Amino acid sequence: MSPYAVRVEGLHKEYAVQGDQAGTLYDLLGGLLGAARQRGRAAHAATRFQALQGVGFELKAGEVAGVIGRNGAGKSTLLKILSRITAPTRGRIEVRGRLASLLEVGTGFHPELSGRENIFLNGAILGMKRAEVTRKFDEIVDFAEVDKFVDTPVKRYSSGMYVRLAFAVAAHLETDVLLVDEVLAVGDASFQRKSLGKMSDVARGGRTVLFVSHNLAAIRNLCSRALLFEGGRLAFDGAVEGALGRYERSFGTAVGWASDARFDGPLAPSIRFDQFLCIQDAEPAAIHDPMRALRMEIRGTALRDIPVLDLKVSLFRDGLHVTSCHDTDGDVPLRQGPFVSTFDFPAGTFKPGRYSIGIGATASAGSWLWGPDVAALDFSDNTGGRPLDRNAGMLSIPYKARRLQDDAPAAAETSRVSTEGGGPP
Amino acid sequence: MRDAYFDHQHVTVIEPASGWRMLDWRELWAYRELLWVLTARDIKVRYKQTVLGAGWAILRPFLTMVIFSVVFGQLAKMPSDGYPYPVFVYAALLPWTFFSNAINASAQSLVGSAHLVSKVYFPRLIIPLASAGAGLLDLIISTGILLLMMLWYGVGWSWNLAAAPLLLMAVVFAALGVGTLLSALTVAYRDFTHINPFLVQVWMYVTPVIFPVSLVPERWQWVLYLNPMTGLVEGFRSAFLGKPFDVVGLGVSFLVAAALFVTGITYFEKVERRFADII
């Protein structure tokens, strides 16, 4: 009879697409008179969005589970429901023990109050008793490295200090269940290392953790189990590698779109994206050679004249944004009809591994579209025989380097302006 | 002493929101410290901002009293049941200022705390309660000034004063009731952001703050008493100035205040679940 910490059964969450927004007095009066409600109901029936459907799982006490999936797959909704911020439409959840969630750092921090006062305020908001906060005060200040500034108003803190302090308070909660939503994505590199370290302490301490992240490396390190969400459903629940494998496979091949690619934004209805190709030596390919030049082609159709259109391709690795490339210098119109945008990359630009592709466009002020994770690019481990250390990193940049010994060059200059491979095909 | 509510074995059940549900008093009690912390924060922030910050809380009703005394007491020669006008109006301004400030602050409190409501769980009722509660300190300080004024004018200081704490509680309940009702309505129907200040303004004119109840013809006085603040304000005058208590009027006001309190809290609980989705 192993105790469960969290049990979720038949969870459904539905939203009305206009956002469950505040009504107006007209709605209130109309509702009282019965008239507006009729109209409203008919309109609502057509526009309901299923954020979560039929989700069920059980977490045992002490398990550390990762939650992965595209944006919009339902991860944050799940956390919000578990945190009781929003109510489920159907289903039942049981949580044993005290639950705390970190959906954002610095919840409730007030800029006019000092660090000390905010620690107590934030602690109280997160459910800590005053005595508890007092007991952990020194530890918190220590972790955040703000001892000298603990009595100055937080509006004077640098953003780094602010984030460290906010995380420090939350990280020292003594709860049975902890939900973490991407909060570790903030802060600089050393802070992220520290927070991940703290997270693994928490995990080892026997607490049940549900960890939502796009940082797949962190998920691999911290979690013993992963839940993959796709379009509001729990698509995979089990070993981390299995979930990650399925997640990455769902991105689709380099030729063609991912199975559930979608484009959002006011501009989206105006452009239809037909094909996405990656070509090396005049042949479209599924796996690419990092040591050869590559051309990306986006073929689409503009469904109307657009006075100014800027199209960009964004590259991501492990959930981090590597770079974005634009197809024009700006101020170039797109006429109604088919178009092809090409991007040429010199040989040796990419590293082995997988890049996921997002495509976006902006027209005049406020009009945009964005399709995250619409395709993926895979590069093989062909690095021309160089040591594997040179595979590290997300992207190569052009550079020249040399080493001198006794005023004479020790070896031939190294240059990233590569002479291997060819130019554009 | 560990609250059973936060115990390791306590199982929390999360289910879809059903129509009407009772207020979970145990939960509210378990979070009492948060109520205290948020109230303290509101007070602290108000006082931290300016030198006059703390002073304004007392200065405003006092200055209002001075202006009213000049305009209504002297120029308009408003009757005041035989008491000096300044004391007469100030005794009424005290509960009224608390009430109006409390409901104005409460009404906007939820919408203004959207960042909290959408990120962390705690009984939402705490938010309007905290913003109403922040005015209590001002009320207590202003009461001190009223007592001084009573000495100055040589009125009051009778056994009626014993009723003051009870009246205070009644005003607080009325303010909490109306405040929570308005805060929930403001979240659900944004029009109330504009309606509320206007409502409060009009409310003052149908409450006998500036004028005595006796100014209104006797056959219409019952209309005035439909307003719960009428009985409470007159009750304050009775307690501090020594006027005889109007027991019937006071009774009606207590009942209406209690009814408002129950309605406010109940409606709030009904709408609470949808807050994060709407805000």
Interface residues (C-beta under 8 A of the other chain):
Chain A: Y15 G19 D20 Q21 A22 G23 T24 L25 D27 L28 K80 I81 L82 S83 R84 I85 T86 A87 P88 T89 R90 G91 R92 I93 E94 V95 R96 G97 R98 L99 S101 L103 E104 T107 G108 H110 E112 L113 E117 F120 L121 A124 I125 L126 G127 K129 R130 D176
Chain B: F6 D7 H8 Q9 H10 V11 T12 V13 I14 E15 P16 A17 Y31 E33 L34 V37 L38 R41 K44 V45 K48 Q49 H115 L116 V117 S118 K119 V120 Y121 F122 V187 A188 Y189 R190 D191 F192 I195 R273 R274 A276 D277 I278
